[in-house]
């Protein structure tokens, strides 16, 4: 039956009954080359998790937005209450400085996942293209 499938012949109903397989139509678009990368379990886990520092970016954007909103209010509204003025000033300073620090931390650490992908891609560059295995077509394998 494998030979029938490899030759592109459809599986007969008798083949389906004996193996329990149903006919599946496979459409394939050929490419001129295929690169296969080996990935360790640790690298796969790190890629799956993503960068843990993305939360810094989220909170950084939130705090900068908060700080800018309160700064806009301070510059456009005449606040008479000292308590309200202090609260607005504190939120402006904490928002802008805290947000800027978190964005700087994110910017410095954002390359962690990129470093993993570069290391994986470098494995192909280490080998010569001519040293790769040429996988022939199904027709080549049968002859």
N, CA, C and O of each residue as an XYZ file, in Angstrom:
572
protein
N       0.824     -1.189      0.000
C       0.000      0.000      0.000
C       0.872      1.258      0.000
O       0.525      2.245     -0.649
N       2.018      1.235      0.732
C       2.879      2.409      0.751
C       3.401      2.720     -0.644
O       3.551      3.884     -1.016
N       3.675      1.680     -1.403
C       4.166      1.895     -2.754
C       3.081      2.548     -3.603
O       3.378      3.418     -4.422
N       1.811      2.134     -3.415
C       0.700      2.731     -4.158
C       0.611      4.219     -3.849
O       0.440      5.044     -4.746
N       0.730      4.548     -2.569
C       0.635      5.951     -2.169
C       1.825      6.726     -2.709
O       1.666      7.848     -3.190
N       3.031      6.135     -2.636
C       4.229      6.813     -3.122
C       4.160      7.049     -4.624
O       4.694      8.040     -5.123
N       3.509      6.151     -5.343
C       3.375      6.309     -6.787
C       2.273      7.283     -7.155
O       2.095      7.603     -8.330
N       1.532      7.759     -6.164
C       0.476      8.713     -6.437
C      -0.841      8.062     -6.805
O      -1.770      8.741     -7.242
N      -0.932      6.746     -6.631
C      -2.173      6.041     -6.935
C      -3.103      6.138     -5.725
O      -2.645      6.084     -4.583
N      -4.385      6.279     -5.967
C      -5.303      6.376     -4.834
C      -5.404      5.050     -4.089
O      -5.195      3.978     -4.658
N      -5.721      5.147     -2.839
C      -5.911      3.969     -2.007
C      -7.281      3.389     -2.338
O      -8.275      4.113     -2.380
N      -7.327      2.104     -2.567
C      -8.594      1.461     -2.919
C      -9.438      1.237     -1.671
O      -8.913      1.257     -0.558
N     -10.737      1.026     -1.846
C     -11.586      0.737     -0.680
C     -11.120     -0.494      0.086
O     -11.283     -0.562      1.304
N     -10.540     -1.476     -0.620
C     -10.036     -2.664      0.071
C      -8.856     -2.293      0.968
O      -8.725     -2.820      2.074
N      -7.995     -1.385      0.493
C      -6.872     -0.925      1.304
C      -7.374     -0.186      2.536
O      -6.827     -0.337      3.628
N      -8.413      0.610      2.355
C      -8.975      1.360      3.476
C      -9.524      0.422      4.536
O      -9.338      0.648      5.732
N     -10.205     -0.635      4.093
C     -10.786     -1.577      5.046
C      -9.707     -2.335      5.797
O      -9.835     -2.554      7.001
N      -8.650     -2.738      5.113
C      -7.615     -3.544      5.760
C      -6.752     -2.723      6.709
O      -6.263     -3.255      7.706
N      -6.556     -1.456      6.424
C      -5.693     -0.631      7.271
C      -6.450      0.376      8.114
O      -5.891      0.929      9.060
N      -7.695      0.622      7.794
C      -8.462      1.626      8.532
C      -8.153      3.043      8.082
O      -8.585      4.000      8.724
N      -7.407      3.195      6.981
C      -7.041      4.519      6.495
C      -8.089      5.046      5.530
O      -8.674      4.283      4.762
N      -8.321      6.323      5.569
C      -9.207      6.988      4.620
C      -8.343      7.694      3.584
O      -7.188      8.028      3.852
N      -8.900      7.917      2.411
C      -8.169      8.601      1.355
C      -8.014     10.069      1.724
O      -8.988     10.746      2.052
N      -6.789     10.546      1.666
C      -6.489     11.935      1.976
C      -5.833     12.547      0.753
O      -4.889     11.983      0.199
N      -6.324     13.681      0.339
C      -5.744     14.373     -0.804
C      -4.672     15.317     -0.274
O      -4.944     16.152      0.588
N      -3.478     15.186     -0.782
C      -2.364     16.027     -0.367
C      -1.978     16.918     -1.536
O      -1.706     16.432     -2.634
N      -1.957     18.213     -1.297
C      -1.539     19.177     -2.309
C      -0.202     19.735     -1.845
O      -0.075     20.215     -0.718
N       0.780     19.670     -2.712
C       2.122     20.090     -2.319
C       2.645     21.116     -3.301
O       2.589     20.912     -4.513
N       3.146     22.207     -2.783
C       3.831     23.199     -3.598
C       5.322     23.040     -3.379
O       5.806     23.208     -2.260
N       6.036     22.728     -4.404
C       7.473     22.467     -4.267
C       8.259     23.749     -4.002
O       7.914     24.829     -4.482
N       9.318     23.592     -3.228
C      10.281     24.658     -3.004
C      11.635     24.152     -3.478
O      11.859     22.944     -3.553
N      12.543     25.080     -3.801
C      13.836     24.651     -4.326
C      14.776     24.133     -3.245
O      15.666     23.334     -3.534
N      14.590     24.578     -1.999
C      15.414     24.056     -0.911
C      14.631     24.148      0.390
O      13.673     24.912      0.511
N      15.062     23.357      1.352
C      14.397     23.318      2.645
C      15.469     23.254      3.717
O      16.315     22.360      3.692
N      15.449     24.182      4.649
C      16.406     24.188      5.748
C      15.718     23.640      6.987
O      14.626     24.081      7.348
N      16.354     22.685      7.630
C      15.811     22.084      8.844
C      16.742     22.451      9.989
O      17.945     22.197      9.934
N      16.172     23.049     11.022
C      16.946     23.485     12.173
C      16.682     22.555     13.348
O      15.532     22.230     13.642
N      17.731     22.133     14.009
C      17.581     21.345     15.225
C      17.513     22.313     16.396
O      18.316     23.240     16.502
N      16.544     22.084     17.270
C      16.304     22.984     18.390
C      16.299     22.164     19.670
O      15.664     21.111     19.732
N      17.004     22.642     20.693
C      17.006     21.940     21.974
C      15.712     22.221     22.726
O      14.979     23.155     22.399
N      15.442     21.409     23.728
C      14.231     21.576     24.542
C      14.250     22.923     25.265
O      13.211     23.571     25.392
N      15.408     23.342     25.733
C      15.528     24.625     26.427
C      15.216     25.784     25.491
O      14.506     26.717     25.864
N      15.748     25.722     24.276
C      15.473     26.778     23.299
C      14.003     26.814     22.928
O      13.417     27.887     22.785
N      13.414     25.653     22.772
C      11.994     25.584     22.439
C      11.142     26.174     23.563
O      10.177     26.892     23.300
N      11.495     25.875     24.808
C      10.769     26.449     25.949
C      10.895     27.963     25.978
O       9.918     28.669     26.224
N      12.109     28.463     25.724
C      12.325     29.915     25.738
C      11.540     30.601     24.626
O      10.981     31.677     24.836
N      11.495     29.993     23.454
C      10.722     30.571     22.351
C       9.225     30.517     22.638
O       8.484     31.431     22.276
N       8.788     29.453     23.286
C       7.373     29.316     23.618
C       6.950     30.365     24.644
O       5.879     30.960     24.531
N       7.796     30.582     25.639
C       7.500     31.576     26.677
C       7.523     32.981     26.118
O       6.744     33.838     26.536
N       8.406     33.214     25.184
C       8.597     34.570     24.697
C       9.461     35.329     25.691
O       9.964     34.758     26.658
N       9.622     36.578     25.449
C      10.444     37.386     26.331
C       9.671     37.731     27.594
O       8.567     38.268     27.511
N      10.234     37.431     28.766
C       9.547     37.798     30.002
C       9.558     39.310     30.222
O       8.861     39.822     31.098
N      10.337     40.003     29.438
C      10.456     41.440     29.613
C       9.390     42.220     28.856
O       9.342     43.446     28.958
N       8.545     41.548     28.109
C       7.493     42.265     27.389
C       6.509     42.920     28.352
O       5.844     43.892     27.993
N       6.411     42.397     29.564
C       5.540     43.022     30.566
C       6.098     44.397     30.947
O       5.335     45.300     31.293
N       7.419     44.560     30.886
C       8.018     45.875     31.145
C       7.524     46.892     30.132
O       7.209     48.029     30.484
N       7.458     46.483     28.884
C       6.979     47.390     27.844
C       5.522     47.760     28.094
O       5.147     48.927     27.979
N       4.707     46.781     28.432
C       3.286     47.055     28.673
C       3.091     48.045     29.817
O       2.360     49.025     29.674
N       3.740     47.791     30.947
C       3.599     48.705     32.083
C       4.282     50.039     31.814
O       3.817     51.079     32.280
N       5.380     50.017     31.069
C       6.055     51.265     30.722
C       5.169     52.174     29.889
O       5.089     53.375     30.147
N       4.511     51.613     28.902
C       3.593     52.405     28.076
C       2.441     52.925     28.923
O       2.029     54.076     28.783
N       1.921     52.069     29.805
C       0.833     52.498     30.684
C       1.261     53.675     31.556
O       0.539     54.667     31.657
N       2.434     53.572     32.188
C       2.886     54.635     33.092
C       3.213     55.924     32.345
O       2.902     57.009     32.838
N       3.821     55.834     31.188
C       4.110     57.045     30.412
C       2.809     57.713     29.986
O       2.697     58.938     30.032
N       1.835     56.926     29.576
C       0.533     57.487     29.206
C      -0.120     58.162     30.404
O      -0.675     59.254     30.283
N      -0.054     57.512     31.556
C      -0.600     58.095     32.786
C       0.105     59.408     33.116
O      -0.543     60.415     33.403
N       1.428     59.389     33.074
C       2.198     60.593     33.382
C       1.910     61.731     32.421
O       1.778     62.881     32.841
N       1.812     61.424     31.149
C       1.523     62.468     30.159
C       0.110     63.025     30.323
O      -0.120     64.218     30.125
N      -0.818     62.170     30.680
C      -2.192     62.644     30.906
C      -2.244     63.627     32.066
O      -2.866     64.684     31.964
N      -1.593     63.277     33.164
C      -1.595     64.178     34.317
C      -0.760     65.427     34.049
O      -1.089     66.499     34.556
N       0.304     65.315     33.269
C       1.083     66.493     32.892
C       0.239     67.439     32.050
O       0.279     68.654     32.246
N      -0.516     66.891     31.122
C      -1.413     67.711     30.301
C      -2.438     68.422     31.176
O      -2.742     69.596     30.967
N      -2.961     67.701     32.151
C      -3.925     68.320     33.075
C      -3.274     69.436     33.883
O      -3.875     70.491     34.084
N      -2.049     69.208     34.346
C      -1.346     70.241     35.117
C      -1.102     71.496     34.288
O      -1.202     72.612     34.799
N      -0.785     71.312     33.014
C      -0.465     72.453     32.163
C      -1.700     73.191     31.658
O      -1.613     74.368     31.306
N      -2.826     72.531     31.620
C      -4.012     73.165     31.033
C      -5.066     73.594     32.043
O      -5.922     74.418     31.719
N      -5.026     73.059     33.253
C      -6.058     73.357     34.252
C      -5.421     74.108     35.417
O      -4.311     73.790     35.844
N      -6.133     75.100     35.920
C      -5.671     75.850     37.091
C      -6.175     75.137     38.346
O      -7.355     75.226     38.685
N      -5.277     74.429     39.032
C      -5.653     73.651     40.214
C      -5.432     74.513     41.456
O      -4.327     74.996     41.704
N      -6.508     74.699     42.235
C      -6.433     75.559     43.419
C      -6.139     74.769     44.684
O      -5.550     75.318     45.615
N      -6.522     73.523     44.751
C      -6.312     72.717     45.952
C      -4.875     72.191     45.967
O      -4.404     71.611     44.989
N      -4.191     72.403     47.088
C      -2.804     71.954     47.225
C      -2.722     70.427     47.194
O      -1.798     69.872     46.600
N      -3.662     69.757     47.816
C      -3.666     68.291     47.840
C      -3.816     67.726     46.432
O      -3.103     66.796     46.055
N      -4.729     68.278     45.665
C      -4.936     67.824     44.291
C      -3.691     68.085     43.451
O      -3.303     67.245     42.638
N      -3.066     69.241     43.641
C      -1.851     69.580     42.904
C      -0.733     68.591     43.217
O      -0.029     68.141     42.313
N      -0.567     68.250     44.498
C       0.483     67.305     44.899
C       0.217     65.921     44.299
O       1.136     65.266     43.807
N      -1.040     65.482     44.342
C      -1.385     64.177     43.767
C      -1.085     64.168     42.271
O      -0.514     63.203     41.762
N      -1.460     65.224     41.565
C      -1.201     65.300     40.126
C       0.303     65.320     39.839
O       0.769     64.664     38.907
N       1.055     66.071     40.639
C       2.509     66.128     40.446
C       3.154     64.763     40.690
O       4.005     64.324     39.916
N       2.746     64.100     41.767
C       3.318     62.786     42.088
C       3.006     61.782     40.974
O       3.886     61.038     40.541
N       1.757     61.764     40.515
C       1.389     60.843     39.442
C       2.112     61.173     38.134
O       2.460     60.271     37.372
N       2.338     62.454     37.874
C       3.074     62.855     36.671
C       4.519     62.374     36.740
O       5.032     61.790     35.786
N       5.173     62.622     37.876
C       6.584     62.247     38.025
C       6.744     60.727     38.030
O       7.585     60.186     37.311
N       5.939     60.041     38.841
C       6.046     58.578     38.910
C       5.722     57.951     37.554
O       6.402     57.026     37.111
N       4.691     58.458     36.908
C       4.306     57.903     35.611
C       5.392     58.053     34.570
O       5.745     57.090     33.888
N       5.926     59.263     34.444
C       6.933     59.503     33.396
C       8.271     58.844     33.705
O       8.866     58.215     32.830
N       8.749     58.977     34.933
C      10.047     58.380     35.277
C       9.943     56.856     35.324
O      10.791     56.157     34.768
N       8.906     56.341     35.987
C       8.729     54.885     36.060
C       8.535     54.271     34.687
O       9.112     53.228     34.378
N       7.725     54.917     33.868
C       7.500     54.410     32.515
C       8.766     54.429     31.686
O       9.054     53.480     30.957
N       9.526     55.513     31.795
C      10.782     55.602     31.043
C      11.762     54.517     31.490
O      12.428     53.903     30.656
N      11.853     54.278     32.798
C      12.757     53.232     33.295
C      12.335     51.843     32.808
O      13.175     51.042     32.396
N      11.044     51.568     32.858
C      10.575     50.261     32.394
C      10.811     50.076     30.896
O      11.163     48.984     30.451
N      10.620     51.125     30.133
C      10.868     51.026     28.688
C      12.358     50.830     28.413
O      12.727     50.082     27.507
N      13.210     51.493     29.185
C      14.659     51.300     29.034
C      15.047     49.869     29.403
O      15.850     49.248     28.707
N      14.482     49.339     30.500
C      14.753     47.946     30.879
C      14.310     46.979     29.782
O      15.025     46.035     29.448
N      13.127     47.225     29.228
C      12.635     46.369     28.149
C      13.556     46.449     26.940
O      13.882     45.424     26.341
N      13.978     47.652     26.579
C      14.822     47.833     25.401
C      16.144     47.082     25.557
O      16.645     46.489     24.602
N      16.702     47.113     26.761
C      17.963     46.416     26.992
C      17.829     44.902     26.983
O      18.770     44.198     26.614
N      16.674     44.396     27.384
C      16.495     42.950     27.524
C      15.696     42.323     26.392
O      15.484     41.110     26.396
N      15.256     43.097     25.444
C      14.351     42.586     24.407
C      15.021     41.633     23.437
O      14.330     40.954     22.677
N      16.312     41.561     23.436
C      17.035     40.765     22.448
C      17.210     39.307     22.868
O      17.854     38.534     22.159
N      16.646     38.927     24.008
C      16.833     37.562     24.499
C      16.301     36.525     23.510
O      17.024     35.599     23.142
N      15.064     36.667     23.082
C      14.483     35.721     22.124
C      15.179     35.855     20.771
O      15.410     34.856     20.090
N      15.510     37.075     20.385
C      16.232     37.281     19.132
C      17.583     36.592     19.143
O      18.030     36.076     18.118
N      18.234     36.581     20.296
C      19.517     35.901     20.425
C      19.393     34.397     20.244
O      20.256     33.752     19.647
N      18.304     33.851     20.770
C      18.072     32.415     20.617
C      17.859     32.069     19.148
O      18.432     31.103     18.643
N      17.038     32.855     18.467
C      16.778     32.567     17.050
C      18.034     32.760     16.207
O      18.257     32.008     15.258
N      18.852     33.747     16.533
C      20.106     33.938     15.792
C      21.038     32.751     15.997
O      21.698     32.301     15.060
N      21.088     32.242     17.240
C      21.950     31.096     17.536
C      21.478     29.856     16.763
O      22.293     29.086     16.255
N      20.168     29.673     16.681
C      19.630     28.529     15.935
C      19.925     28.679     14.449
O      20.331     27.717     13.797
N      19.725     29.877     13.910
C      19.983     30.106     12.483
C      21.470     29.978     12.155
O      21.822     29.588     11.041
N      22.339     30.298     13.099
C      23.780     30.218     12.859
C      24.236     28.778     12.663
O      25.294     28.539     12.081
N      23.461     27.831     13.135
C      23.839     26.425     12.961
C      23.865     26.030     11.489
O      24.674     25.197     11.080
N      22.990     26.618     10.702
C      22.988     26.332      9.261
C      24.199     26.991      8.613
O      24.825     26.403      7.732
N      24.533     28.201      9.037
C      25.664     28.922      8.456
C      26.978     28.209      8.748
O      27.937     28.345      7.988
N      27.034     27.443      9.853
C      28.257     26.733     10.205
C      28.551     25.592      9.239
O      29.711     25.231      9.036
N      27.517     25.029      8.649
C      27.724     23.921      7.713
C      27.765     24.460      6.297
O      27.129     25.464      5.977
N      28.515     23.786      5.466
C      28.594     24.205      4.068
C      27.334     23.758      3.346
O      26.795     22.693      3.645
N      26.857     24.560      2.396
C      25.665     24.152      1.649
C      25.853     22.831      0.902
O      24.904     22.062      0.754
N      27.078     22.565      0.430
C      27.312     21.330     -0.317
C      27.330     20.111      0.592
O      27.194     18.981      0.124
N      27.500     20.339      1.903
C      27.545     19.224      2.841
C      26.158     18.742      3.218
O      26.016     17.714      3.881
N      25.140     19.469      2.805
C      23.773     19.090      3.149
C      23.353     17.830      2.406
O      23.947     17.462      1.393
N      22.339     17.188      2.915
C      21.819     15.975      2.305
C      20.810     16.367      1.251
O      19.925     17.185      1.504
N      20.938     15.787      0.069
C      19.980     16.060     -0.999
C      18.898     15.001     -0.937
O      19.158     13.812     -1.122
N      17.699     15.445     -0.678
C      16.566     14.520     -0.648
C      15.925     14.528     -2.016
O      15.362     15.536     -2.443
N      16.010     13.416     -2.695
C      15.429     13.320     -4.025
C      13.928     13.143     -3.948
O      13.353     13.032     -2.865
N      13.309     13.119     -5.102
C      11.867     12.923     -5.140
C      11.549     11.457     -4.891
O      12.452     10.626     -4.796
N      10.288     11.150     -4.788
C       9.856      9.773     -4.578
C      10.279      8.908     -5.753
O      10.641      7.746     -5.571
N      10.238      9.464     -6.951
C      10.642      8.720     -8.143
C      12.119      8.339     -8.072
O      12.497      7.245     -8.490
N      12.974      9.256     -7.535
C      14.402      8.972     -7.411
C      14.646      7.834     -6.432
O      15.528      7.004     -6.653
N      13.869      7.786     -5.345
C      14.078      6.787     -4.311
C      13.706      5.388     -4.790
O      14.291      4.409     -4.327
N      12.748      5.272     -5.704
C      12.307      3.966     -6.167
C      13.223      3.380     -7.222
O      13.257      2.160     -7.383
N      13.971      4.207     -7.952
C      14.807      3.679     -9.033
C      16.164      3.263     -8.563
O      16.979      2.799     -9.362
